[in-house]
Structures are given as C-alpha cells and as structure tokens.
Amino acid sequence: MTDALFGIDYRDSAGALAHVTPADIKSFQGGASFVIEYIGVAAGQGDNALTAANASALESAGLSIVSVYENRPLSGGGMSDTDSNGHYTSAWVDYFSQAGRGTTDAQAAISGAISAGQLTGAIYFAIDLDPAKSTDATTGLNRISETAALNLIDQYFQEISAYFNSYNQLHGTSYQIGVYGAGDTLSKIATDPLVMSDGSHALTWLAGASSWAGSNTFTSWDIKQYDNDQFQLDGRNVDLDQSSGLDFGAWGPTLNNTAAIHDVYMSVLQRPATTAEQNYWIAQDASIGNAAVIADIVSLPEAQTNVYPVLQAFQLAYAHFPAAATLSAIVQTGLTEAQFSSAFVSDQTFANLYLPTGVNVIQQGGISYEGGIENAIVKGGITYQPLSSLPIIAGGEGESIIKGFYQTGLGHLPTPTTLAGFDGLTVGQAFLAFIQSQADLASLHSSIVSYLTTAADNASGIQSIVGSADVSHGSVAHA
C-alpha cells in the first residue's frame, strides 16, 4: 500500500485541455497526482475524449491518468439518469436491458484507450445513476426494483469482462475493469466472480452522491469522489477525488513506484536503484514530475562518468549508438575507457568504416597492420599487427583515420595544426584522446541525452493523460 493520492475529475465538451493546463492541474489544491479523463467515441461527450496529444502534454507534468467511459445520448437512455438538459430520466433501464450492450461499449472503450495511447491500467465504466431509483415519468413509480436494476448492470459488466479477457489474451494487453457509481452498484460488480479482467476483480470509484443507494456504507472503494463542484480550475468546475492507497488502475507517468525507478536506472545507469534512491526519486516525482526526474537521472555525474563515454566511443567507432542490450553489457563489464576503446578499434566494423573500401591491411614502415584483430597474428609467415597500434605519421593512413574521426564525431575536418597534434600516437591512442575531448562531448551531448531519455521513457512505460469528469447538480454526481 502507498499513501493515498489526490486527483480531480471534470468534463469539458470543448476538449480535455481546451481550458485547463497540465501545470494548473498538477498544482491544483496543493498538488494533484492524477486526473480522470473520458476516453472513446461515446454519445454526449462532444470533443472531450482524451487524445494522444493531450496525453503527451500531461506526461510532462507528471500526472497519472484514470480512464473513464460513459455513453450518454443527448436524448437520454444511456449510462446516466440525467438527460442533456439536466432532467431526470429512467431511460437507462432500456439501455442496460439491451443484449450485447456491454460488448459494444467494451469495444468502444478499448478503441478509445488505444487512440489515447493507453496500453495498460483500468477503464472505468460510469454507471452514473442511483440503481434504487427508476421513476417512470407517467406513473411516478419505479419501473424495476433495485435488485432487478443491479442484475441488469451486472449482466452488462459480465459482457464487458468476457470481451476484455478475450482482447487481453489475443493482444497481450492487461486492461482492467473499473466501475463508477453508487455504493450498491460497486458492491454488486466488485463481488461478482464473473466480472474479472487481467486476473483481478473490478476496481471501484465511489460517486460523490451520498444519497445514492449504499453510498454511505460502502467503504471498499479504490477511488472516492468528494466535494463535487465546490472548486473551479481555469474557469471549470472540478470534482475532487482520492485514492485508497491501493492500486487503482492509473496509467501514464509511473515514476511514483519503485519498479519504475528501477527500470529508469537500469536503462540509464545500467544498474538497479538502491532503496534510498528509489524513495528519493519517488518523492521528487511528486514534486517536479516524471519528465524532470528522468532529465535529472540522465544528467547524474554517474551517467556522465560511466555511460556517456561508452556512447561517445560507440558512436565514433560505428557511427551510431548501441542497442540497449549492448550498452548494458558494455557498462556492466566495468571496462575502463581505454579497454573498451581498444575493443572498438579492434573490431572489423571500425576498419570497414575508416579504411578505404576493400582495404583491410595497411603497410607502413615495413609492418603490416590489419583491421579486425586485437592482438598480433601470423599468417603465411607474415606477422600482422592490430590496426589500433598503427602509428600516426604525416601523410600516412593514420592521418586519414583521424580525419574520419572528425567527420564522424564533429562533422568537419581538423585543421592542419590539429591533425599534426596527433602525430606520434597510435590509432588506438588517438581514438581514446578524441572521445575524451570536450569538443566530442559537446557535439554529442544533446544526442546522448535524447538517447538515454528515450530509453528511460520506453523502459518505464511512461505515458500520460488528463482527467475529466462531469459536473454534479445537487445530490446528483456525474462521473
């Protein structure tokens, strides 16, 4: 269990970030950790469904996201007991009586999640009504009992569960099911063994309408909505939410847990984070957001000492950065700069890059120097020295290799004076001197930072989103 987290939900038909900014959400009421956002193409949403662009913006602010799906046709008859004019309607009874309705909504919800960039976490289905109230407009009587209403809703979620499990198995995803609504609704769905996804029961988000059936007594919620419409953010009414301290299916920035910090450390520093380091960066994430945390880790002195030189050397030797697994293997060997530089220069790919096409042996001073070998070898009675030991002399092939270093590393040729400064060194020594130069580091710094930042993002699964939820009216709360 972690500490309870604070979040908000709101609805803006003009778009998730049409009026509010990620920074304002993050700083709202002392610091929000998550936002609840509508996903998918559903009636009554306008243009407020989450987009991938919204997700990217919110990721940088360090906000976690909770996804919610609610189909609310303007004429009523959807997942809410309120029509587009704010009037009560019992048409939800007809909606949940439709065979296959759960399957259809499950398909729409997952499609919306994919469009928003959500690949994991929960999708909450908003049952935005009191199951004990199904008042007929003509008779003034309930159309069905609460028990019958809960059974209809339960059947709806069983269809959702069947579709989610099939989809997860087929596509290797791990979408979970969540339910927003009255206490009795949550109790019914969360305890049904037929409503499970990714191996877990449905997660629960308790609506802020305390008058709804069972809401005052239901305590097993994962998220609780409270203080409906008591606050405004950037001119929009917002509802306040809090988590229980257990997993509640959020997705997006995930640096507020030890596993994510571990993944970032492994992708950047190529080692696990200590417990103290995990706790420090989790606290930092709550303060400055995931993007800033990753930027700080990427720029740590340890990264600059142990990782940057490997990337510099690899790029100079092969004209590209290594794959993640290759970088990890090199750093974890603990080789010194001189040792891994020697290995790179002795590689055949290095010779292919810096020697003339079709040439692999250089004759100089009566000695043969061959690419692709690390130690001297004898072939046909001739001793071949490794290319790394080739001395650099004026007008020799070694100077051509130095020119190649400058073209590959800095994008220009060296001046004659600079070139002459390498005379007397071997190719291996010149390679090491080049990667240790400030000019090479300055040239590659932004590329190295970008490479490691991308690796950290990918390893930790960083995504993000924004939140939204409806405005409530009186005792009626809307997800």
N, C-alpha and C positions, 0 to 999 in steps of 0.2 A: 504494500500500500504506500502511496505517496501522499503528500499534502493535498488537501482539496484545492482545486483550481477555480479561478473566476473567469467567466466569459459573458458574452452578450448574444442576443439574437434580435433581428429586426427584419423588416421587409421593405424593399424599395422597388416599386414596379418599373422604375427607370433604369435599374441596373444595380448590381451589388455594390459597386464603387462609384455610382453616379453622384452621390452627395457626401459620402463619408470617405475618409482616407485611412489607409492601413496604420499610419502613425498615430492618428487620433484614436483608433480602436485599441491599439496597443497600450496607450497611456490612459485610457478612459477609467475613471474611478480608481485611480491608483495603480492600474496595470492589469489589463486583460490578458489571459493566457490562450484563450480560444474564442472562436466565433462560430456561429451556427448558420449555415448557408443552404439555400434552396438549390437543388440540382434537378436536371431533367426538363424535358418539354412537357409541361403539365398545364391544364386549363387554369386560368385565374392567376397565373404568375406574371403576366406581362413579360418584360425583358429582364426580370430579376434573377434568372437562373445563373449559377456560377459559370464563369468562363475560365479557360486556361490562362488568359491574360490576367484576370483577377487573382488567380492562384499564384502566379509569379510575383505579383506586387505584394501580396500578403506574406509570401515566403520570406521576403527580405525583411519584413517587420518582425519575424519570429513568431507568428501566430499559428497555432494548431487549429484544425478545422473539424467541425462535425457536420455531416451532410444530412439534409432532411428532404424528403419527397412528400408533396401534398398536391393532389389533383382536386381543384375546386372550380368546376364550371361556373360561368357567370350566372347561369340560371339556377344554381344550386344543384343538389343531387350528387355532390362529390364526397370528399372525406371530411367535410366540416358541417356543422349545424347552423352556419351563418351564410346567407347569400351575399351577392356582390353589393347590396345596399345596406348590409349590416343587420338584416332581419333574420329572425329565427326560421329555420326550415327543417323538416324531418325527412327531406328527400334523401338523406344519407342512408336511410333504411333500404331504399331501392338500389342504391349504389352497391352496397355490400351484399345485396341479395343476388347480384349478377354472377353466374357461374363463370369462372375464369378471370374474374376481375383482379384477383391477386397476382395471377401470372402476368397479365397485361401490365400492371403497374410495376411489377418487379423488373420486367424487360425495360420499361421506360426509365426506371431509376438507375439501373446499371448502365444503360446507354448514356444517361446524364452524367454519371460518375466518370465514365471513360472520357467524355468530352471535356470535363473539368480537370482531368489529369489525376483523378483518384484511382489508385490501384490497390488500396488496402483499406482497412478500417470499416466502420459501420455506415449503413444508410438507415436513418430513422424514418419510419413511415408515420406521418402525423395523423392520428385519429382525433381530430380537432372537435370533440363533442362530448357531451355527457351521455353515457350509454343508458342511464336510467330515465332519460327524457326523450321521447319520440312523439311529441304532441302533434296530433292531427289538426290541421288548420280549421277544419269544419266542425269536428265533434269536440275538440278540446281535450280528447283522451289520448293516452299513449297508444300508438299503433301496435307496438310489440312490448313485451316485458324486457326488463334489463337482462335477464338470463338469455332470452332469445337474441337480444342485440349482441351480447358478448359472444354467443355461439357463432353468429354471422361474422363478426370481426375475427374470431379465432379461425374460422374456415378460410377467410381471406389471407391470414398470415400463414396458414399451412400451405397454401398455394405459393406464397412468396418463398417460404422455406424450401419447398421442392425445387423451385426454379433456381434459387441461389446455390443450393447444393450441387445441382446439375451443372450450373455455369462454372462454379469454382473448380469442380473436378475436371471439366473439359478444358478450361483455360488456365489452370494453375493459379488462380487468384484466391484471395482469402476474405472476400466481403462478408461482413457480419450483418445481422438484422437488428434494428433498433425500433422501438415503438415509443411514440409521444402520445400522451393522453391522460385521462383520468386514472386515479389510483386503481379502481376496479378493472379498468382495461389493461393496465400494466400487469396487474396480478394474474389475470387470465392468460395473457400471452406469455409472460415470463416463466410460468409454471407448466406450460404445455410441452411435453417431451417431443411433440411432432413439429415444434417450431424451434429449430436449431439451424445454425449455419457456422461453418468453419469450426465445428466441434463445441460451440458454446450456445447457451440459451440466449434469447433476445435480450438486448440491453434496454434499459428503461430511462425515459426522460419524463419526469412528472410535470404536468402542466401547472401553471400558476393559479388556475381557477379552483379555489379551495372549496367551492360549493359543488363541484362535480363528484359523482359517486366514488367513495373510497379515497378521495384525495387527502383527507385529513388524517387518515390512519395508515396510508401506505408509506413505509419507511425504507424499502429496499431499492430505492432509486439510484441510478448511476449518474444522472444529471437532474437537478431540480431547478425549475424556473420560478422566479420570485420578483417582487417589485415591478409588476407589469406597468409600463407606460408612466413610470414615475420620473424617468430621466430622459434627456434628449442628448443626442450626439450629432453634431453638424446639422442641426435642424430636423433630425429624425427621431421619433420615439423609439426607444430601445427597451427590451426586457433584460433583466439580469438573470444569470444562471450560475450555478456552481456544480462542481463535480463532487462525487463522494470520496475521492481519493483512490478509487479503483480504476482500472482501465475502462474507458467509456467510448472506445471506438473512434477516437480522434485520429485524423491523419494530417499530413502536411509536415511542417517542421517537427522533427522528432529528437532534437538535441536535449530535451528535458528528461532523458533517461540514460542509464549507464551503458546500455547496449549501443546506443547511437554514438556516444562519445568514444566508446571502444572502436567502433567502425571508422570514425574520423581519424583517430590516432593511427590505426593500422594502415589507412590509406595515405596518410601524410607522413607520419614519423616512422611507419613500418614497425611499430611495437604497440603492445597493449597500454592503455592508460592505467595509472595507479588509482586506487580508491580515492586518494586525496585529489588527484587531477580530475577524476570524474565528478566529484562533488563540487569542485571549484567551477568547472565549465557549465555544469547544470545551473548553478546559481547565476553565472554570467549570462547564460541564455535567457533566463527570466528577466534580466535587466537590459541587455543590449540586442537580443535577437540572434537567431541562428547564423545569419549571414556574417554578422560581425564576429561571432565566436569562431567560425571557420576561418575567417580572414586572420584573426589573431593567432590561431593554431598554425596556419600556413606560414606565418611570419616569425614563429618562435626561433630563438637562436639555435635550438637543437636541429630544427629543419634546415636552417641556413648552413649549419656545420656538417650535418650527416647526409642530407638529402640533395640540397641544391648542387653540390659538386658532382654527384653521380649523374644528375640530369644534364649538367653542363658538359661533362665528359662524354656521355652517351650521345648527346646531340652533335657534338663536334666529330665524334668517331663515325656516326652513322647517318647524320643529317636528319634525325628525327628523335623524339623522346621514346623511351621504352614502354612496353605494355606494363600494366600494373603489377602482374606477377613477376616480371623481370626486374622491375625496380625493387620490389620487396626482397627478392632473392639476393640482389647485389648488396643492398644496405644491410641485410641481416647476416651476411658473411663477415662483416666487421673489417673488411679490407681497407687499407689506407688509400688515400688519393693516388699515391704512387703505384700501389699494387693494382687497383682496378684500371688505372690509366694504361699501365703496361699490358694488361689483358686486352683492353680495347684495341690498342695499337697493333697487337699481335694477331688480331682477328682478320680473316680473309676479307670480310666486308669492308674493313678500313682500307686495305690495299686496293680493293676494287674501286673505292671512292676516290682515292688520292693519287694512284699511279696512272700513267697513260693507259688508255684502253688496250687490252690484250697483253699488257706488260705486268709481270709479277716478280721479276728479278732485276735488281739494279746492280750494275758493275761500277765500282768506284775504288780507286787505289789498289786495284788487283784483288779486291774482295767482292764476293757475291752476297747480296742482301736480298732475302726473299720475303714476300708478304705471306701472312697466314701462319707463321710459325713463331713460337715464343722462345725457343732455345735453338742453338746451332744444331744442324743436322748434316749428315754426309750422304751424298747421292752421287753414284758413278765416280767415286773418288774425289769429288769436289765438296768442299765444306761451304755450307750456306749459313750465313748469319741472319738473325731476325731483322726485319725491316726497322724495328724500333731502335736498333743500335747503329743505323746509318748516320754517319757524321754529316752535319750541315756545313757545306763549304760554298764559297762564292761560285755561282754558275752551276752548281750541282743539282741533282734531282731533289735533294733535301730542301732547297730553296723553293722549288715548285710546290712541294708539300706544304711548306709554311704559307705560301700564297693561297693555297687551298683552304688552310685553316681560317685565314682572314676572310675569304669569300664566304665560307660556310658559317662562320661564327659572327662576323661583323658586317658582312655584305659589301666589303670593299677590299682592295689590295693594300698591303702595307707600303709605307714609304720606303725608299732605298735605305735610309738610315735605320729604320725599324727592322727591316729584313736583315741587314748586316749584323744587327744585335744578336741574332740567333746563331751566327757562325760559331762553330766550335762545340755546339750542343748536339746531342743525338736527336733523332726524330722523337723518341720517347720522352726525352727531357724537355724538348720544345713543346710537345703536346701538354705535358704537365704544367709548364710555365704559362702556357696560353690559358688553360682553364682556371688557373689561379689568379689571372689578371682581373683587375677591376673593370676593364673595358668589356671583357666577355660576359661578366656577371651583369653589368649594366644593360648590355644588349639583350640578354635572355631573361632578365628579371621578371618582366610582365608576363612572358610566356610560361615561365616556371610557376608563377603564382596562379595563372589561369589553369594550367595542367593539374596542379595539386588541388585547387578549389573544385574543379570538376570531379576529380577522383573522390574528394570528400563528400560532395553532393550525391554522387552515384552510390557510394558505399553506405551512406546513412539513409538513403531513400528520401532525401529532403524534397518536399512538395509543399504547397500551401494553398490556402483558400481563405474565403472570408465568410462572415456569418450573416445570417439574416433570420428574422422571424417576424411574425405578424404583430400587428397592433392589437391590443386587447380592448374590449369595451365592457366596462362594468366588471361583472364577475366572470365574463367570458374571455378566456385566454386563447390566443391563437399561436400555433407553433411557428 
